[in-house]
Amino acid sequence: MSIEAAPPAPLVEETIARLIDDGREVGVQVAAYLGGKLVVDVAAGIADPETGRAVTGDTLFNMYSVTKPMAATALHIQVDRGLVDYDARVTEYWPEYGANGKEATTVRDVLTHRAGVPQMPDGVTPETMCDWEWMTRGIAALTPLAPPGEKALYLSMTFGWIVGEIVRRTDPAQRSIGRFVREEIAAPLAAPDLWIGLPDDQLPRVARQIEARPPLPPEHLPPLYAASMPPQVDLVPAVFERPDVRRAEIAGVGGVFTARSCARFWAMLAQGGALDGARILSESLVRTFNTPRPMSDEPDPVMFGQPVPLGIAGFWLGGDQPPVAAAKHRRAICHPGAGNSIGFADPETGLAVAFTHNRLQLPYTREDDTALIVTDAIRRQLGVD
């Protein structure tokens, strides 16, 4: 399928150029769809400061937790096909998961981050994180830190293995989560650059990450935050630029995408589960995704005691505060990623956006949030509120 080129977007281009000139960005990609049509497609800046390689529309970027919606959508496909029930216990599909007090965990508990197992298995290393069987065995043996279903504990990294294993075990072909996403989402959407597990021949396309987040002293980190993302496997360039980590199917945080392909995924959701004749999900199911989870404003001790505005389907909901301010409307579905990438679908306006970059940031205010600055420019460019 050929995709028509986007029209010029001078306001967006000027905004990104200014951010780069001011040193607030290095390399940037953003793509937007409105009403199912590509309307913004901008790439600018430097992908690798060491070599001077420029960002193009084909440059790949780590988007970290923007991967979670891809894994969640794979699970929703299984629900649509009658292979998974949200209210069923995880053990119905993965019996070994029921060890040590997790027996009552439902699929919905996982999607709403109330499964009680944010912590990574003891002894995890970058090497073991790349071993699917090691990780799923370790997660299956965890003891929940709260009774399943009772408390918000954000599954920073474990989300991907739990969801991916349910998908694998319920798929008649027993496909891995990376292969499932490639074949059931990326291929029909003509979105070739949705990678969960990057082949070696694609490595030269990836942008080099620049760490610009202020260091957080260990004593200032909540214990559960550190347990969910231990320092040896944290979401930092030293870990996620390793070839073995790039190659691994780390379905919660390991996605490597282009903004173009990522935006097509969100456009499919904004259009009710289909895009350009390819139906991925039933419209009736997609329309439930922006339903807030119960007790959505409950403080989450993994996330520094802040509420995480989650819906019932594994997506965040839009709002006024960074990092989801870029999604704006409260009933938009979205997902931020470490370093301040984001993707979102707004069913109210039909706008879908993917924004990514290689200067990893942690904005605390709207003025610091370059994703918000760029998405606001997109709205002005398109005349969309």
N, C-alpha and C positions, 0 to 999 in steps of 0.2 A: 504494500500500500504506500503510495506517495503522499506526503503531507505537504500541503501548500505552505510556502514561506510566510512568515508573519510580516505585516506591514511595518514600516519604520515606527519607532517609538522614541522620538527625540527627547522627551521629558525624562523617560527612564534612563536613556543613555547618558544624558547630562548629569543626572543624579548620581549614577554609578561612577562616572568619570570624576566628579567632585569628591566622592568618598575615597577614591583611589588617590587622587592628588593630595588630599588632606592626610593620607597615611592611615585612614580608618579601614581601608580594604586593600587587598593585594590582587587577588583574582576573584572574579565574580561571574556567576551564571544565574540568569533568571528567565523563566518561561511562564507564560500565562495563557489560559484559555478562557473564552467568554462564550457562553452558549454553545460549547463544543467546538469552537474554532480557535486555532492558534492566533493570538493577537499580539503577543510580546515574546520575543526570543532574542535576548541580549547576552553576549559574552564579552568580557573585557578584562584587561589586566594581565598579570603574570602568573603562570601555573607553577613555575619553578624558578625562584630567585637565583639559584646557583647557576643555572644554564641560560636563563632569560627566556625559556620557552613560554610562549604566549598562551593565554586561555582562548580556546575556540568553543564552538557549540558542541564539539565532540570530546572535550576534556572531561574526564571522570573525577568525581569528588566523593570523599567520605561524607555521608550524611547521618551517620550514627543512628539515633533513635527514630529518624524518619523511616527506618527499616521496619519498625514494629507494625505500622499499618499494612505493609505488604504481607507479613506473616499472618496478621489478623484476617486479612482478606482471603488468604488461602483457607483459613479455618471457616470463614463464612461461606466459601464455595462448597465446602463439605457439608455445611448445614443446609444450604440450598439443595444439595443433592440427596438429602435425607440420610447422610452417613454419620452425622454428628447432631446431638441435641444439646442446646445450651444448658439445660437444667440437669443433664446427666452428670454423674460423677466421672471424673477423669479416669478412675479405675475401670470404668466400663470399656475404655479403649486402650488403657495402659495399666494393666493390673499391678505392676510393680510399684507404681506411683503411690499406692496406698500405705506405704510403710510409715511408722513412727508418728501417727496422729494425723495423717493427711487423707484418710479414707473418705471423708465427707466432702472433699474439695470438688466443686462443680466446674464445668467448663466456663460458666459465667463468672465464677470467682476469679479464674485466671484472667479473663478478658478485662475485668474491672479492677485488677491488681489487689484483690482481697484474698489471695491464696495463702498468704502468710509466709512465703518463702522468698524474701528478697535477697537473702544471703547466698553468695556463691559457695560451692562445696569447699571444704577444707583442703588445702594443698593445691589449689588451682594455680596454674602457671600459664604463660602464653602457649606453651606446647600442649598442655592438657586441654586448654580452652579450644584448641583446634581439633580435638578428638571428640566427635559427636557421641560415641558410645561411652567414653569416660564421663562426659558432662551429664548425659541423661541418667547414667547409673548414679552419679553423685547427687543429682537433684532428686531422684527418686528416693534416696536414702535420707534426705534432709528431715529434720524435725521442725515443724512450723513454729514461728515465733509468736504467733497468735492463732487462735482457732480459725480454720478456714471459713471465710465468709464474714468474719466479724470486724475486721480492722483494715484500714487502708495502709498498705505497705508496698510502695512502688517497686515493681519487679524490674529494676533497672536493666539487668542483663539476663536473668533467668527466664524472663518472659519468652524469649525466642526459642529456647530449647523446649520448654513445656508446650508451647503452641506448635512448634515444628514437629515434635514427636507425636502429638495427637493427629496432626495432618498425615504424617508418614504412616502411622498405624491404621488409619481409616481409609487410606488411598488404596484401591485395588491393585495398583501398580507398585505400591510401597516406595513411592518416590521421595527423595530427600526434599527438604523445604526449598532449597535453592533451585533444584530442578523443577519442582512443582510451580514455583513462581515464574520461572522462565517459560514453561510450557502452557500454563493455564492463565497467566496474567500478561506477561511481557509480549509473548508471541501474538496472541489475538489482538492486543492493543497496538501492535506495531510500535512498541516501546522497547527497542533492543537493548537499552542500557539500564536495565534494572538487574543488578548483579548482587546476589547473596552467595558469595563464593566466586572470586574473580579468577578466571583462567590466567595462566602466566603470560600468554601472549597479549593480554590487555594491560599489563602492568605499566608499560611506558606511557599510557594515556592518562594516568592518574596525577592529579595536582599534588604538589608537595605542600604539606600543612605547615603553617606558621603558628606557633603557640603564643597567643597574646592575652590569655586569661591570667589574672593575678593569682599567684600561688596561694593556696589556703593551707596554713599551718595545720599539721595533723591534729593538734589539740583543739582546733576549731571545727573539725569535721564531726558531725553526729556519728556515733558508733555504727548505726545502721546504714548510713550512707557509705561508710568505708567498707562495711561487710558486703554491701550490694555491688560495689565496684572496688575491689581490693587494689592497692597501689600497683601491684605487679601486673595487673591486667586492666588498668584504668584506661579511660577513653582519651588517650594522649597519643601524639605522633610516634613516640618511641615504641609503643606497642602496635598501633594500628597501621603503621607503615611497614611492618615486618611482612615479607612475602608469604610466610606460612599463615599469618593472620588474615591477610588479604584473601588468600586461597580458601580459607575455612568458611563454612556456612554458619556464621554467627548471626542468627536471624533476629536478634533483638537490637543489635547496634552495629553490625558489620556491613551494612549495605553500601555499595559504591555505585553511584548513579550519575547521569547527566540531568540537568534541569529539564531538558526537553522530554526525556522519557518519564521522569518523575511527574512532570506536569500532566502528561497524558493519563497517568494513573489517577491523579486527583480530578482531572476533567471527567473521567468515567464516573467517579462518585458524584460529582456535581450534577451530572446528567442522569442520575438515578440508576447507575450500574451498567450503562452501555455507552459506547462511543464509536462513531463511524460504522455502525452496523454490527459491532462486536459486543455482545452482551456477556458480561462477566458475572454479574449478580442480579437477582430479581429486584425490581424497583421497590416492591413492598418491603423487602428486607433492608435495603439501603435507607429507606425513609425512616427506619427506626434508629439509625446509628447516632443521631444527635440527641437521643434521649439521655438526660443526665443519669448517672448511676445513683443508687440510693446513697444518701449522706455524702453527696459529691463535694461538699465544702469541709469535710472532716480533715483536720490537720494530719499530715503524713510525716511521721518521724524520719523516714528515709530521706525525704526532701526538705530537710532543715525545718520541719514542723509546719511547712506551708501546705495549704490544700492543693491538690492536683485536680484540675477541672475535667474529669474523665466522664465519658459517656458509657453506655452499657456495652459497647461493641469494641472497646480497645482503642478508640480515638480520643484525643483531647478535644475540648470544646473551645471555641474562640472566646475572647474577652478583652479587658482593658489593660491588663498588666503584661509586661514582657515575661516570657518570650512569646505568648500567644496573642499579643496585641496585633500582630500582623494579620491575624485571621479576623479580627474586628468583631463580627457579629457573634453573639453568644451561641447561636445555634449552628454556626459553621463547625465542621469537623476538621481537625488538623492534627499535626504532630510536630513538635520541635525536636531538634537533634542537638547533641552536645556541640558547642562551638557556635550555635545560633543559626544553623540551617533550619528551614521549615517547609512544610508542604501543607496546603489546605484546600478544601472544597466548600464553597458557600452556596447552599441550595437556594438561598433567598435571591441572590443576584446572578447565579450561574457562573460565578468567577472561580477559577481554580489556578493556583500559583505554586510553583516550586522555586525556592530561592536557596542557593548554596554558594559557598566561598571557601577559601583556604586559610583565611586569617581567623583562627578560632577565638571567639569572644564570649564574654559573659556579661551581657548588659544588665544593669540594675535600674536604669531609668529609660523612659521612652526616647529621650534625646540620645542615649547611647546605643539604641537598638537599630542597627543598620538594616536589618531585615524589615523592620517596620518602616523605616525611611524609604526603602525601595518599594515596598508594597503600597505605601501611600502614593508614591509617584505613579505606580501602575494605575491606581484608582483615578487619579487626576487625569492621566493620559487617556483613559477609557471613558471617563465621565460616569464612573460607577461609584456609588456610595459605599 
